[in-house]
Amino acid sequence: MVRIRNLLLAFSVLVGLVGAVGVAGPAAAAADTDILARLRAVPGLTVIEEQPVAAPHRFFILSISQPVDHQRPRAGTFQQRFTLLHRGTDRPMVLHTTGYYVPEYAFRSEPTRLIDGNQISVEQRFFAPSRPANPDWPRELTIRQAATDHHRIVQALKPIYAQKWISTGASKGGVTSVYHRRFYPGDVDGTVAYVASQDVVNSEDSAYDKFFTTVGTAACRAALDGVQVEALHRRAEFVARYQAWAEANQRTFTTVGGADRAFEFLVNGTTWAFWQYGSESDCADVPPATASSDDIWAWMDFILGLDANTDQGLEPYTPLYFQASYQLGYPKLSLPHLAKLQHYRGQDRAQSYIPRELVPRFQPLAMLDIDLWVKFAGRQLLLVYGQNDPWSAEPFRLGPGTKDSLWYVAAGANHGANIAKLTPDETATATAAVQRWAGVTAPSFAASGSPVYIPSLDDHDLALDHRYNAR
């Protein structure tokens, strides 16, 4: 089944909307002129690089010294990488996380555009190079440790950026933003989480099975089932091809346990990846059962990626699969149409994608704790899901104690669902909430002279850049 690898990279299918802008006064202008010096004065913070970017922004790649274990501060430190898109100290701040690596280029997430704000984008701990030496995975890679990383960054930079703060992220970045709010609810003034799944009971995955029996048209679902069945009927041919491809490209299959197992998991994941990143209009491109092996092979490579199950493709995402095996949970699909053809039925799970020595004992209460907080104590949460996105099959749900929060599903949208893809009324309501939480008013293009759309900052589609970063 398609794997969490982008639970995907952070998220930002950006929209043609912008938040309020203001004209900085003399004091703010002077402070912004000296922003590099102010950053360098923050204890534990290192300015790695400043890259040129469209005015009036400035863009920095930074790192900050973090304890490897926040419960044992003397156990050592590591450098956590993050970036800063500086707009002005008089503007609000967006705390953005991908839940994975941090992009080393400037971009604006949707909330950043809506409030014309500054933006920090943080790399998740244990994603290289933000990884401690000789890490203790079960002790140091928990949702609370990561939340405390974000808390310390907020504490370090709030003296400079004293306006309102909004947190955001998509997929794994979205859930990371919610986890941060659960442990440090006062750090930010609102959270915008996109396509953030919530696997409260890891062993209960019927919602995903139901999703795949209802998404799209019956004809499209039949075509996707059919190409999976046909691929497994041609297993011997395809496994030999996979092994030859791996040898030619210096790839190995030690972690998953060989080319045959890797191939079966590749087939399992194609339908998930298709709906996560595609749409109904892509159904015409699904190869029929009568297609040539070359066509089926090329389609699987395009949809999921041949590298997805190799040691080389998996190693950068070991922290993801460890977290899924430890606290986050992992969807296990029934795939009844493949039951008689699978050699490794029921084994396509997070534990299969990490080295055996790292497989942890699952903590079933971690997500229940998060779920209870959202439903009974959550505040200023905006949750956006995609109707055709598999990850949206098990969403966060608001509850009787959730206050000043909104929950939406974008019709026909995939893993790139965002505020701009809601109905006009929903978009207006969601935008107003984000701007209210950020302490800004409606946009004033004439007053700012700043364009709504900045190509150099707004053309990056972080949700879809890494196509096979999926479960």
N, C-alpha and C positions, 0 to 999 in steps of 0.2 A: 504494500500500500504506500501511497505517497507519504514521504516522511517530513517531519517538522523542519527540515533544514532551513527554510526562511520561515518556524512557528509562526520566515523569511525574512530578508533584510528589511530593515526599517522602512518606514513607509511614508510614501509621500506621492500619491497621484494627485498632483496639485491642481488647483482650480482657478477660474477667472474671477476670484473674489479677493478683496483685500480689506484689512481692518483699518481702524482709525490711524491717522498719522498726525504728527504735530510738528511745530517748528521749534527746534531747540533754542533755548535762551543762551545768553553769553556764558553763564556758569557751566551749563551742560556741554556747550561746545568746547570750552577749555578742558573739561574733564575728559572728553572724547579724544582730544588731541594727545592727551597723556595716557591713553588707555594701555599702551604697551608697557609703560613704566608701572602702572597700577597693577597689571597682571603679574609682572615680574616681582612685585612686592608681596604677593600672596604667599604665605608660608607653605612650603611643600609643592608649589606649582612651578612647572618648567615650561617656558615658551619654546617649543621645538622649531616652529617655522611660522612665518607669516606669508600667505600667498596673495597675489593681487586679485581683486574682486571688484565688481561694479560698485561705484560710489552710490550712496553714502556708506556702504558697508565696508567692514574690514574682516578678514578671515584668518584665524589662527589655528594651528595644530598644537595642542597642549598635552601635558601629562601631569598627574598629581600623585604624590606618594600616598599609598593606601596600606593600612595594615592587612597582612594576609589573613588574619583572623581578628575581627573586630572585638571578639570576646577576650582575646589575649593580645593586647596591643604590642607587647614586647616580643612576640613570636616572629617579628620580621615585617618587612614591607615589600611592596612591588609597585611598579609604575603603571598607572591606569591611563590609557590614552583617551582624549576627547577633543572635540573641536569647538570653536566659538565663532559664530557669525555675528559680529558686533554691528548693531544698528545705531545705538545711542544709549547712554546711561539713563536717559529720561524715558526710555521705552520699556515695555514689559519684556519678560524673558520666557522663552519656551525651552523646557527641559525635554529633549528628544532622545529616545533610545531605539536602536534597531533590535536590541536583544542579542546581537551578534557582534560582528566587526563594525567599526565606525568608518564610513567613507572618508577618504582623504581629499575631498573636494567640497566646495561650498554648495549648499542647496538650501532651499526653504521648504519646510514641511507645510502642510495646509494650515495648521493653526498659526504658524509664524507669519504667513501671508495675511491671514484674517485679522491679525492684530498689528501688523507692521512692526514685528518685534525683533529682539535679539534671539539667538538660538544656540543652545549647547547641544551637541550630539555626543553621547557617551558610549564607549565600547564596553560590552559586558565582560566582567571579570572571567578569566580563564581562556578568553579568545585571544590568541597570540597577536601582538606582543604583550597584551595586558594579562600576563599569566605569571604567578609566583614561581620561583625555582623550587623544585622538589615539592610540588603541591600535595596537600592532604585533601583529596577530592571530597569525601563525605563531610568533612568538617568545614571546609573553606568554600565550597561551591553550593551554597544554599540560597533560597530566595531572600532570606533575611540578610545574609552577608552582602548580597548585591544591592539590596535596598539601602543598606547602610553606606555603601560606596556612594550612591546618589545623594544621600543625606549629607555626607561630608562635603561633596562638591557644592551643594546648595549653600551650606554654611560658609564655605570658603568664598563664594562669589556674591552672596547677597549684600555684603558691605559695598560692593561696587554697583550691583544691579538691584537697587532698592525698590523698584516698582513691583507690580504683581507678577507672579510666576504661574505658568501653565505647563503641565507635563503632557507628553504625547508619545505615541509609538503605534506601530501596526504589527499584527500577528504576534510573534514573540516579544517584539518591542511594546506592543499594546498591553500584554499581560504583565510585562515587567513594570510598566507605569502604574498599573493597578496594585501590584505587590508593594511598590514603593509607598503608595498612598496608605495601604493598610498599616504599615509599620511606622510611617512618619506622615500622618495625615495633615499636619500643619506646614509642611515644607512648601506646598504649592497651593494656589487658589482655585485650581480646577484641573481636570484630567480629560483628555480626548483620546480614547482608545479605539483603534480600528481593528476589525476582524479578530478580536481577542477571544480565543476559545477558553472554556473553563471546564476541565474534565474532573468534576467533583468526585465521582466514583469511577475509578480507573477501569474496573472490571465490567462496567455497564456502558456498552457502546452501541446500543440499538439505535440511537439517534442517527448515527452515521449510516447504518444499514438502511434505515428508512429514507434518509436523504438520497441515497443512490438508487432507490426505487421510484423516486418522484421527480428528481431534477431533470429539466429539459423535456424533450419529447420521447415517446416510447421508441420511435425509430432511432433516435440518436443513442439512447441507452442500449438498444439491441446491437447497434453497430459497434459500440465500445466493448460490450461483452463479447461480441463475435471475434474481434481482432485479438482479444486476450486469449480466447479459447484456441484460435488458430495458431497463435504464437507458441502456446504450450504443446499443441499437436506437432509442431516443428521443432521441439526442444532439442533433439540431437543435433540438428543442423545449426541452430542458433547458438547453442552452448559452444560448439566447436568454433563458430565464428567469433563469439565473445572471447574465447581463450586466445585465439589468434590475434584479435584486435589488441588484447591486453599485452601480449608479448611484444607486439610491434610498437606499442606505445609505452612500454615499461610500466605497466600497471599490474597489480597483484590483488588477490582476493582472500588474504589470510583472515581478516577480521570477520567477514561474513561466512567464511568456511568453504570457499571454492567457487568456481565459475558457474556451476549448475545452480547452486543456491542463490548466487547473486543474480543470475538470469531470472529465476522464478520471482524473486523480490522485485526485479525491474518490471516484469509483466504485471505483478500485483498493483504496482503503483501508478500505472499509466492512466487509469480512469480518474483517480484522485487528482493527478497533476493536470489532466485535461480540463476539469472543471475549475480547479484552483486558478488557472491562468488563462483559460480560454472562454469561449462562449458558444451559444447555440449555433452561431454562424460558422464555427469551425467544424461542425459535424460532417460537412461535405468532404472534408479532407481525411476523415478516418478511413483507412484502407479496408476494403471488403475482404472476406475470407478467401476470395479467389486472387487476391493481389500477390504479386511476386514477393519473394523473401526480401529482396532488396528494398522494396517499398515499405514493407512492414518494419524492417530493421531501421530504415531512415526515419520513419514516423516515431518509433519508440525513442530513438536518440533525440529527436526534436522535442518530444513531449516531456521526457524525464531526464535524459542524458546518460550516456553509457558510463560516464565516470562516477555516477551517483553512488554505486555500491563497491567501488574499488577502495583499497586502502588509502590511496592518494586522495581520492575524492572525499572520503569519510573523515580522515584525520583532522582537518581544520574544524570539523563540526563535532568532535568528540564531546566538548562541553554541553552542546545541545542534547545529544542523546543520553549523556549522563544525567542531566537534569530531568529529562523525560522519564528515565528509569528510576529516578530517586524521589522526585516530588511532583512534577508537572503532570505525569500520566501520559498515555500514548494510545491512540485509537487502534483497535484490533477489529478489522472488518471480517465478516463471515464469508463473503465472496462465494456464494453457493454454486454459481455456474462454473467455478474452477475446482470444486472440491475433489472430483475424480481425477484431476490432472496434476494436482499439486503433490510434490514430494515432501514438502516441508510445511505442511498445513499448520497454522497457528504459531509458527516461529517468526513471522515477520513482525517484529516488535523492537522497541528501542534497544533492548539489551543485545540484540543481534548486531548492532552497529557500533559497539564499543569493545575495546579489548577485554577479554574475560576477567583479567585481574581488577578491572575497574567496576564491574557490575555491582551495584549497591543493593541494599535492602530497601525496598520501597516504603515511603512514609505516607500512609493513606490519609492522615489527618491534615497534611499541609494545605491541600486545596479546599478541604472543608472549612478550615479556618478562614481562608480568603473569601469563600462564598458567603459565610455568615457575616463577615465584616461588610461586604457589599450590600447585603440585603437588610442589615440592621443598623449599620453605622455609616454607610457610604454617603459622601457629600460631593456635590459639584462634579458628577461623572457624566460624560457624554460617550455613549457606546454606539458604534456604527458597524453594521454587518452587511454582508453581501448575500442576496437570495440564492445565488448559484455557487457560493463558496463552500466547500466541504467543511472548512474550519468553523464556519458559522452555524454548523449543525448543533454544536454544544456551546452556546454562548453564555456569557454572564447574564444574569437576570436581576433586575431591580427588585427590591422587596419592601415590606411595610415600614422599615426604618430608613430607607434611602431618601435623601432630601435633595431638592434642587438638581435633579438629574434627568437625563433624556436617553432614550433607547430607540434606535431606528434600524430598519432593514432596507437597503437600497435594492429596488426591484431590478432583477436581471443582472446584478453586479457580481463580479467574482472577488478574488482576494484583493483587488484594487479598489474596493468600495470606499467611498469617502463622503464628506458632507456635500460636495458638489453634485453627487450622483443621486441625492435624495430628491423628493418632489420639491417644487419651488417653495411651497409653504414650509416644509420641513427644513430646507436649506436656510431659509430666512430665520426660523426659530432657533436652529442650532447655531447659526452664525451670531445671532444676538446674544445667546448664552455665553459663547466663548468670549465675545468682546466685553460682556458685562463682567465675567469673572476676571478678565485681564484689566479691567478698569479703563477701557477705551470706549469711544463713541463711534458712530458710523463714519465710514471713510470720507475724506475730503481731498479729492485729487487736486483741486485748484490750490488749496492751502499748502500742500506738501510739494507739489511739483515732482513727486515721485511716481513712476509708472506702476500701474497695477501689475503688469507682467514684466518680469526681468528674465530674458531668455537664458542668460548665463547662470541663473540661480534656480530657475523653475522648470527646466526641461528634463531633469533627472527623475525617472520613474523608479524609485527604490523598491517598490513592491514587486516589480516584474523584472528587474534587471537580472536576477539570478534564478533562472527558470526552474531548475530542478532542486532548489532549496525547499523541499517539501517533505511531508511524511512519506 
